[in-house]
Structures are given as structure tokens and as C-alpha cells.
Amino acid sequence: MLLAAGEGFRSFERLFEAEELATRLGDQARIAIVATRIAAHLWLAGQTEQTREYGRRALELAETLGDPGIAIASHYTMATAAMYWGEFPRVEAHAQRMLELLDGDHARARGDGLMFPSVGARGLLASARAQQGRFAAALQIGEEAVRIAESLRHPYGVAHVIAHLAFVHYQRGSHAEGLALCERGLALGEEATLGVMLPFLHGLLGHGRIQAGDVGTGVAALRDAIATQSAMGFRIGLSQLAGWLSEGLLLKGRLDEAITEAQRGMTLAMDCNERRVQATLEQVLGDLAAHRDPPSLDPAEAHYRRGLAIATELGAQPVIAHCHRGLGVLHRRIGDGDQARRHLTAATAMYREMAMTFWLEKAETELVN
């Protein structure tokens, strides 16, 4: 419950005390449960290798014990971490294993009471599929997750999967839908302690406000979200918030501040192994370099190409399309029409295939100009 309330430091202390006691007792089940929860906390703190080690230990113990409850919790923790690390096939494998172990039991709860695994697994699958550009599948399972959470009358769970679903809409470019979901999710704060969810929901709301044209309010919301999460002591996800803040600052004409925030986000993304966000921030830094007067052409191209390489490795199709679009616009500015058409054509084809209508219209306009 300390984690739910955002008191990560105190929660860490209690968990390491519990690990020592469970080890003294030789209680393998308790060791597995504590290892799972330590892995979750280490992931929130951005400690990738330690997260992998505790997660591996928990999963091995759960398998040895034949305890489906512990296995579900362990798979959930590692699915969540893998989603932020951009390891989408691992998200799919862990989440699908959870659903197999649940065998249709939507009401089975995690031991810590924070989330129903049936809801959480579907939310993670929605986010992972969106980041691969599989939006129809993402929306279908995300909306199913919301329905299940509502049927269980679990406000925290509803807010949690609403955040996933809003993220899906933002990735697709459906900003109005995402904004409405964020407002709904934050309203649930009157019924549940959102804890670690609160900064991310505020950040999502800020991002939506920026995309809707209310840049000042969006930038302020993102600054508040970053400050709140930093005070909680959790690093994971801060890189995404910094990237969204950078985009807002660019729209306000504050280019130097935007670059500073994007670079800060990049440092965090690299430290926390958030590789999809790293790819996105390379694209954002490319956009920022291209907006300089005169444009910083070589740095812009280098950023876009690094983003393209990382996104291609991860299978992050929307980021690949955005990098192609950025490269196309950049080459058009320097008078290289052939390269501009090649990249804009690639972006247009990808946006059309993924039904990213908002971005498709932009790319088509740039292609004919």
C-alpha cells in the first residue's frame, strides 16, 4: 500500500527487511513474492539489470513451487518492465501466460491489491501493440480491459487501463479521444488513491492539451507531473514526460528549453533502458535541430537516423514512420527532392497502413508541396 500511495522509499526499506526475514525462514513462497515486489520497485527506480535478476529469480521459484498466483504476479511485473524497455515480444509472452494461468477468472486479484491481473495484462498488451502500430488490436483489447475493470468496480484498475487506452489513442494521433480518457481517469482520483498513476495521467493530460492547442496549460501540467513523480522517487516514465514537455516548449517557441528537456529525457531513457522512448527522443531532437535558424542539418539527420535504427530494431512502426517524415521534410528544405520524396512516400505508406489518419494527412500535404 505504500507503493500505491507513492511512498517508494519507505516501501523499498520494508521489502528488503521482508527479503531478509523470508531468507532466514527458508520460506521459498515468501522469497518468491518478495522478489517479485522488489523487481517491481527496482524497475520503477530504473535499475534494469537488478530488475531482470529479481524477476528471473521470482519466476524460477514460482515454477518450482507450482504456484500460479506467484507466477501471475511475477509475469505481470516482468511484462510491465518489458513494455517500458521496448521488448514487445516479451510483453506478449508474459501477458499471454498470465491470461492462460487466470483461465478466464477476471476477479482474481494480486496479493498487493493494486491491480486485477486480468485487467493489467490486457492494458499492457494494448500499449505494446500500439507501439508496434497494431492499433486495431490495441484498441480492441484496451477497451475490453476497461469493461472488465468497470465490471469489477475497481476505480484504480479503471484509471490504470484508461491510461493505457489514452496512450494508444495518442500514439495513433487520435488526440481528442485520448484527452477525454485522461480527464475521465483523473476524475477517478476522487474514488481511489491513484498514487504512482497520478503523475503519468497528469502527463498524458498535458500532452493532450498541447495537441489540442492549449499549449500553456499542457506545459504547466507536464511540469507538475515531472515534479510530482520526481518527489515520489520513481525514474521510470520520466523520459516520456520530458519528451512531451519538449514538444510543448517547441510549440511555444522556446527552442533552447525544448532541447534541454529532450536531452534530459534522453539521459533518463538511456539510464532506465527505455529504448522506445529513446528512439522517439532521437526523432524529437531531430525535429528540434531542424527548427534552428538556420537548420542544423547534419545533427538533425543523425538524430533521425539513430531513431530510425532503434525503432527498426524494436519494431516500433509509428516511430519509424515519424523518422521517415522528419527526414523527408529535412531533405526538402535542403533541396534534395529525390530523398525527400523517398522518405515522405515511406512515411505516407506506413501511416496509411496503420490508419494513423492525423499523421497521414500531414505527410500527404508535405509530399505534394
Beta strands, then each sheet from edge to edge (+ up, - down):
end
